[in-house]
Amino acid sequence: MPHKSLPSPSWPISFRATCLRATLYILLVVGIAQGVFYESLYLPDTRFSERGFTELAQSALLAAGAGLLLYSHLVIRTLPYISLLMFGFLFASLIREQDALLDTYLFDGAWQLLVSLTVLPILFVVIRKRQCFLAEFAAYSNSFSFGLFAAGFLTTYVFSRLYGRGDFWQAILQENYVRDFKSAAEEVVELFGYAVLLIAVIELVLLARRWALARQNG
């Protein structure tokens, strides 16, 4: 079955709606920044650990993003293969964030197995339907959501890894080096990257809904 063409990403959006979304996104970023601050100030025993605010917030952001993408894939179905691939990516990241718990309560290396069981079937479907995926990507790649997703990916999976290197912080702090500095730097940048990814997913869902309405209206 040939893939249906998608409407232009320039489908009109009201200025009021844009301002409302921008305000909510600012509040999200402010909220997680304040959460990290309070974690550092009042929770010294758990800060930047698996039970700390930062790690839990990372999991919550990933879970929310994965849930929205699953909703987009199953219900809206305007960008089914884009949504499916992005769901696999975020859900695999969510599993990876639980590595310590999975290693403790299941078995060592459990997260790798679960990631493989998540990612490989999704890749198989996307590759099998690659023509449909490429048609969706051609439209989606010009959207605000895609730009945000790329920024979130670079922040989380590239910059945070480089910025959080132990050697980097040892060179800066020298004899004052404490591992907490390195952990805080990496985890907080990673948390912000996950927030950007969630915002990108929200924008994708809104975009998919607009395209679905445009298709229904002819």
C-alpha positions in Angstrom: 0.0 0.0 0.0 1.5 3.4 -1.0 2.2 5.7 1.9 -0.1 8.6 2.2 1.4 12.1 1.8 1.7 14.2 4.9 0.6 17.8 5.1 3.1 20.6 5.2 4.8 21.2 8.6 3.7 24.8 8.3 0.1 24.1 9.3 -1.0 27.2 11.1 -0.5 27.4 14.9 -2.0 30.1 17.0 0.4 32.5 18.7 -1.4 32.0 22.0 -1.0 28.3 21.9 2.7 28.7 21.1 3.2 31.0 24.1 1.4 28.6 26.4 3.5 25.7 25.3 6.7 27.8 25.7 5.6 28.8 29.2 5.0 25.2 30.2 8.4 24.1 28.8 10.1 26.9 30.7 8.3 25.8 33.9 9.4 22.2 33.2 13.1 23.2 32.9 12.9 25.5 36.0 11.2 22.7 37.9 13.9 20.1 37.2 16.7 22.7 37.9 15.1 23.5 41.3 14.7 19.9 42.0 18.5 19.3 41.4 19.2 22.3 43.6 17.1 21.0 46.5 18.5 17.5 46.1 22.0 18.9 46.5 21.0 21.1 49.4 18.8 18.8 51.4 19.5 15.2 50.3 23.2 14.7 50.6 22.9 11.0 51.3 21.1 10.2 48.0 22.1 13.0 45.7 23.0 11.8 42.2 22.5 8.2 43.2 20.0 5.7 41.8 17.5 6.9 44.5 18.2 10.6 44.1 16.0 13.2 42.5 18.1 13.5 39.3 18.1 9.8 38.5 14.4 9.4 39.3 13.6 12.5 37.2 15.6 11.1 34.3 13.5 7.9 34.4 10.2 9.9 34.7 11.1 12.0 31.6 12.0 9.0 29.6 8.9 7.1 30.7 6.7 10.1 29.8 8.3 10.4 26.4 8.0 6.7 25.6 4.4 6.7 26.7 3.5 9.6 24.4 5.3 8.0 21.5 3.4 4.8 22.0 0.2 6.8 22.1 1.2 8.5 18.8 2.0 5.1 17.2 -1.1 3.3 18.3 -3.7 6.0 18.4 -2.8 8.9 16.1 -0.9 6.9 13.5 0.1 9.8 11.4 3.8 9.1 11.9 3.6 5.5 12.9 7.2 4.4 12.0 8.9 7.6 13.2 7.0 7.2 16.5 7.9 3.5 16.7 11.6 4.1 16.2 11.7 7.0 18.6 9.7 4.9 21.2 12.3 2.1 20.9 15.1 4.6 21.4 13.6 6.2 24.5 12.4 3.0 26.0 15.8 1.4 25.6 17.3 4.5 27.3 14.8 4.0 30.1 15.8 0.4 30.5 19.5 1.5 30.5 18.8 3.9 33.4 17.6 1.0 35.5 20.8 -1.0 35.0 21.7 -1.1 38.7 18.3 -2.3 39.8 18.0 -4.9 37.0 21.5 -6.2 37.8 20.6 -6.4 41.5 17.1 -8.0 41.3 17.3 -10.0 38.0 20.8 -10.8 36.9 24.0 -9.2 35.7 23.6 -7.9 32.2 19.8 -8.0 32.3 19.4 -4.5 30.9 21.4 -5.5 27.7 19.0 -8.4 27.1 15.9 -6.2 27.6 17.3 -3.5 25.4 18.0 -6.1 22.6 14.5 -7.5 23.0 13.1 -4.0 22.6 15.3 -2.6 19.8 15.8 -5.5 17.4 12.1 -6.1 16.6 11.5 -2.4 16.2 14.5 -2.1 13.8 13.2 -5.1 11.9 9.7 -3.5 11.4 11.2 -0.1 10.4 13.7 -1.6 8.0 10.9 -3.8 6.5 8.8 -0.7 6.0 11.7 1.6 5.2 9.9 3.3 2.2 7.1 4.4 4.6 9.6 5.4 7.2 11.6 7.5 4.7 8.4 9.2 3.5 7.5 10.1 7.1 11.1 11.3 7.8 11.1 13.5 4.8 8.2 15.5 6.3 9.2 15.2 9.9 12.8 16.3 9.4 11.6 19.8 8.6 9.7 20.2 11.8 10.5 22.0 15.1 10.1 18.6 16.9 12.9 17.1 14.9 15.3 20.0 15.7 14.5 19.6 19.4 15.0 15.9 19.2 18.4 16.3 17.5 19.4 18.9 20.2 18.3 16.6 23.0 20.2 13.6 21.5 23.4 15.6 21.1 23.1 17.0 24.7 22.4 13.7 26.3 24.4 11.1 24.3 27.3 13.2 23.1 27.9 16.4 25.2 27.1 15.0 28.6 29.4 12.0 28.1 32.3 14.3 27.1 31.5 17.0 29.7 31.3 14.3 32.5 34.7 12.7 31.9 36.7 12.1 35.0 39.9 13.3 33.4 38.3 16.5 32.4 37.2 17.4 35.9 40.5 16.2 37.4 42.3 18.6 35.1 40.0 21.5 36.2 39.9 20.7 40.0 43.3 19.1 40.3 44.0 18.3 44.0 40.4 19.5 44.9 38.9 16.8 42.6 35.9 15.0 44.2 33.9 12.4 42.1 30.7 14.2 43.1 31.6 17.1 40.8 32.0 14.7 37.9 28.7 12.9 38.7 26.8 16.1 39.1 28.0 17.6 35.9 27.2 14.6 33.8 23.9 13.7 35.4 22.5 17.2 35.4 23.4 17.8 31.7 21.9 14.4 30.9 18.7 15.3 32.8 18.4 18.5 30.8 18.9 16.5 27.6 16.0 14.2 28.6 13.8 17.2 29.2 14.6 18.5 25.7 13.8 15.0 24.3 10.4 15.0 26.1 9.6 18.5 24.7 10.4 17.2 21.2 8.1 14.2 21.7 5.3 16.5 22.9 5.8 18.6 19.8 5.7 15.5 17.7 2.4 14.4 19.2 0.9 17.8 18.6 2.3 17.8 15.0 0.9 14.4 14.3 -2.5 15.5 15.6 -2.5 18.6 13.4 -1.6 16.4 10.4 -4.3 13.9 11.2 -6.9 16.7 11.4 -5.7 18.2 8.2 -5.9 14.8 6.4 -9.5 14.3 7.8 -10.5 17.8 6.5 -9.2 17.1 3.1 
